Amino acid sequence: MDDLISTEYRFKLKVGLRGPDGLLYREGTMRLATARDEIQTLRDHRVQANPSYQQVILLARTVTLDRLDAISPELIEELFMTDFAQLQRLYVEINGLDDDDAPLAGLDGGGLQAGNV
C-alpha cells in the first residue's frame, strides 16, 4: 500500500510578480492548507473587517515563489488578476474543496493542471 501523499504543487504564473528586488518571479509552489491556516486567517483583523481578504492571507500562507524568502499579503496584493485567479483555482483544486467548502468561494479547478512536487 502506498502511503505517500503530495503536499506541495508546482506552478508557473502567466504574468509573474515583480519582487521587492525588482526581479520577475513566475515559478513557485503551493502547499496543502491546514486547518490552522484556515483558523488563523479568521483571526486576522483585515479578514474581520473584510472577509474577502481571507483569500489574500491564505495564499500568502501557502505559496512560495522562486527564491523569494517570504510571501506577504502585501506581495499577494501586487499580483495581476490573472495570476491571482490562477492561484485561487489551484488552492481549491489541490485542497479538494468544492464551491460550498472553499474560503476562496465561487472558484473551481477549471482545468488547471497542477504538478506534484
Secondary structure, 3 states (H helix, E strand, C coil): CCCCCCCEEEEEEEEEEECCCCCEEEEEEEECCCHHHHHHHHHCHHHHHCHHHHHHHHHHHHEEECCCCCCCHHHHHCCCHHHHHHHHHHHHHHCCCCCCCCCCCCCCCCCCCCEEC
